[in-house]
Amino acid sequence: LHKDGNRWRWVNKPLGIDDTFTFLDESTLPYGPMEYITRQTQGDFAVLDQRDDNLWMDAGMVTTQADWSLDFDIGMNFFEWHAPVPKANEMGIFVRALKFLLNIQQGQPARRLNWTMTVNPLLDTSPENYHKWGTMKQELTKENIGEKQHLRVELQTFFRLPRSNALVFPIRCYLIRFEDLVTVPKWARRLHRVIRDLPEELATYKGFIDNRPLMVEYLSQFDDGSPTSDGIWADD
Ligand code: HEM
C-alpha cells in the first residue's frame, strides 16, 4: 500500500491487482471498501459494531462457516447469535467474553481457538449447503474414518478498528485428517479423551453425536493411557 496524502495505490501481485483510489471516497473503488479487500483474502470476516454495551453483527464476508449462517445472524447481538451454543450461557461464559471484547483496544488484538468435526476436507459447511455435506456424515465407516474424518480448528482474532471503533473478527480454518493427527502421539491421546468425554449436548451441537462411537473406537487404538503435558506442543 503506497500512500500519497489521500491518494492511495494498492498492489496485490499474486492477484494481478494494481488500483489507485482516493482514501474515504468509495466511488473510486470497484466495490465497497470491505468487499474490495475481503475479496482478496482467505478466510471469513465479520464486523461487529459496538453500541449499547453490546456487539452487533452488522457486516460480514463469509464463505467457510461451520454450520452457522451469516444471512441468519446479520443484525443480531452477541447473546443472540450465540444462543444455539449449549452450556456456555448458563456458565456465564458469554457475559465474561463480551466484557473482554468490549475492552479490546486499538493495536492490542486478541485471539481464540474454536474446534469442531468435519467429514471430508470441506471449508463450507454452511446450513445453506447442508444438503451437500450433511449426508456425508453417514458415509463414515471403520475403514475410511482415518482418511475422511477431520478435526477443524478455527483461529479467530479480534481487532479494534481505529475509525469506527467496531471490532473486526477474522476466522481462519484449518483441517487435519484423523490419520495425520494420530502421527503425533500426544495429539492422538488427547483427542481420544476429549471426544470420549465431551458432554452429550456438546457432541450433538458440534454435529458428531452419531459418529462418536466410531471416532472413539478409532482413536482409542492410539491412546496408551500415558499422561499428556499441557499445551499443544508434541512431547516427542
Ligand atoms: C465478536 C466475535 C464473535 C463472533 C462474531 C462469534 C460468532 C459465533 C457464531 C456465529 C457461532 C455459531 C453459533 C451457532 O451455532 O449458530 C459461535 C459459536 C461459539 N462461540 Fe463465538 N463469536 C465471537 C466471539 C466469541 C468469544 C470471545 C467466545 C469466547 C468464549 C466465543 C465462544 C463461542 C463458543 C464456545 C461457540 C460454540 C462453538 C462450538 O462449540 O463449536 N465466541 N460464535
Boltz pocket constraint, residues with backbone or C-beta under 6 A from the ligand:
constraints:
  - pocket:
      binder: B
      contacts: [[A, 46], [A, 48], [A, 55], [A, 57], [A, 66], [A, 67], [A, 68], [A, 69], [A, 73], [A, 81], [A, 82], [A, 83], [A, 84], [A, 85], [A, 88], [A, 93], [A, 94], [A, 97], [A, 98], [A, 101], [A, 112], [A, 114], [A, 115], [A, 116], [A, 167], [A, 169], [A, 205], [A, 206]]
      max_distance: 6.0
